Amino acid sequence: MIKKEFFTLSGAKGRGMLMDLTYDENFKDAPLVIFVHGFKGFKDWGTHNLVANYFAQNGYRFLKFNFSHNGTTPDNPIDFTDLIAFSDNTFSIELDDLNTVIDFAINGSAIPRANGVYLIGHSMGGGISIVKTAEDKRIKKLVTMGSTSSFHNLWPKEAEKQWKLQGIMYMLNSRTNQQMPLKAGLLYDLDKHPERLDILKKAAEITQPWIIIHGDADNTVSPTHAKQLHTAQPHAELLLIKGGDHTFGGTHPYAKNTLPADLQKFCNAAIKFLNK
């Protein structure tokens, strides 16, 4: 039987991070996958729970979490109610959050101890996962899903000068119609840590097994990003899913109880890779 357990960790600046662990109760010490969501994402977006269930049915524990500054709160896990936190987010904060989650998985205080973890990172979370995998040998394998190859690609380059002058920029969330504020601290974080936050540089340093999966019809993060990542790390596997978009057919909300066809292809490819 598939079970789900919930936890709250203290993330960056003491903000709570809600997380859940999905597993088959017959395999409580199964290998652990940590899912890293993307920009304007959250752990319960659209199809993420179906993916968690699918991995559990195939012999994995699946841990997903909300970054401390993604704009949700433990009380409102699917709404962007904390735009102050969202505006204060940086890539270094997300790397710290991910480290906290891995520590939680490895120390075995609340869940059966993992000897190592597998990461699946989507979109911006893919970039975070690449940097973290290059730095942390506790990560045994990496799967990236529509990953960006540069954090600078998340906004128009020409906007950066004005952004720094004004100290803040607003990005429209087309799903909620919210104007999402981002302080210039996000840019200054990139300026302060140019080598650590260079995704392609970190990609070249990865020694763990890695599969790069991207939809060839991704209009949000072009498949060019996947090819750049593969060029940087040719030992990684590259899989382009024909007709796949940025979420492989997932939407939010998602009313069906079966995976979209392209997302099923993603899951099968990822599980096959992790099973090797």
QUIBEL-V240205 format. One record per backbone hydrogen bond with DSSP energy under -1.0 kcal/mol. NH is the residue of the N-H (numbers start at 0). CO is the residue of the C=O. E is the energy in kcal/mol with one decimal. If there is no record, write none. Layout:
BEGIN
NH_CO_E ; NH_CO_E
END
This chain:
BEGIN
2_22_-3.6 ; 4_20_-2.3 ; 6_18_-2.4 ; 8_16_-2.5 ; 10_14_-3.4 ; 13_10_-1.7 ; 14_11_-1.9 ; 16_8_-3.1 ; 18_6_-2.7 ; 19_63_-2.5 ; 20_4_-2.7 ; 21_61_-2.4 ; 22_2_-2.3 ; 24_0_-2.6 ; 26_23_-3.0 ; 29_26_-1.6 ; 32_60_-3.1 ; 33_117_-3.1 ; 34_62_-2.9 ; 35_119_-3.0 ; 40_37_-1.8 ; 44_41_-1.8 ; 47_44_-2.9 ; 50_46_-2.2 ; 51_47_-2.3 ; 52_48_-2.3 ; 53_49_-2.2 ; 54_50_-2.5 ; 55_51_-2.2 ; 56_52_-2.4 ; 58_55_-1.6 ; 59_54_-1.9 ; 60_30_-3.1 ; 61_21_-2.6 ; 62_32_-3.4 ; 63_19_-2.3 ; 65_17_-2.3 ; 69_66_-1.6 ; 72_75_-1.4 ; 80_78_-1.7 ; 81_70_-2.8 ; 85_81_-1.9 ; 86_82_-2.2 ; 87_83_-1.2 ; 88_85_-1.1 ; 93_89_-1.7 ; 94_90_-2.1 ; 95_91_-2.2 ; 96_92_-2.6 ; 97_93_-2.6 ; 98_94_-2.0 ; 99_95_-2.0 ; 100_96_-2.1 ; 101_97_-2.5 ; 102_98_-2.7 ; 103_99_-2.1 ; 104_100_-2.1 ; 105_101_-2.4 ; 106_102_-2.6 ; 113_104_-2.1 ; 116_137_-2.4 ; 117_31_-2.4 ; 118_140_-2.2 ; 119_33_-2.5 ; 120_142_-2.3 ; 121_35_-2.5 ; 122_144_-2.2 ; 124_121_-2.1 ; 126_122_-1.3 ; 127_123_-2.1 ; 128_124_-2.1 ; 129_125_-2.2 ; 130_126_-2.2 ; 131_127_-2.4 ; 132_128_-2.5 ; 133_129_-2.0 ; 134_130_-1.1 ; 135_131_-1.6 ; 138_135_-1.5 ; 139_116_-2.9 ; 141_208_-2.2 ; 142_118_-2.5 ; 143_210_-2.3 ; 144_120_-2.6 ; 145_212_-2.6 ; 147_122_-1.3 ; 152_149_-1.2 ; 153_150_-1.4 ; 158_155_-1.8 ; 159_156_-1.5 ; 162_158_-2.3 ; 163_159_-2.3 ; 164_160_-1.9 ; 165_161_-2.7 ; 166_162_-1.9 ; 168_181_-2.2 ; 170_179_-2.6 ; 172_177_-3.1 ; 176_172_-2.9 ; 179_170_-3.2 ; 181_168_-3.0 ; 182_86_-2.1 ; 183_166_-1.9 ; 185_182_-1.7 ; 187_183_-2.5 ; 188_184_-2.0 ; 189_185_-1.2 ; 190_186_-2.3 ; 191_187_-2.3 ; 192_188_-1.7 ; 196_192_-2.2 ; 197_194_-1.3 ; 201_197_-2.3 ; 202_198_-2.6 ; 203_199_-1.7 ; 205_202_-1.0 ; 210_141_-2.2 ; 211_236_-3.2 ; 212_143_-2.6 ; 213_238_-2.2 ; 215_240_-2.2 ; 216_243_-2.2 ; 217_214_-1.4 ; 224_221_-2.1 ; 226_222_-1.8 ; 227_223_-2.4 ; 228_224_-2.3 ; 229_225_-2.3 ; 230_226_-2.2 ; 231_227_-2.1 ; 232_228_-2.0 ; 235_232_-1.9 ; 236_209_-2.7 ; 238_211_-3.1 ; 240_213_-2.7 ; 243_240_-2.2 ; 249_246_-1.7 ; 263_259_-2.4 ; 264_260_-1.9 ; 265_261_-2.1 ; 266_262_-2.8 ; 267_263_-2.7 ; 268_264_-2.4 ; 269_265_-2.7 ; 270_266_-2.9 ; 271_267_-2.3 ; 272_268_-2.1 ; 273_269_-2.6 ; 274_270_-2.2
END
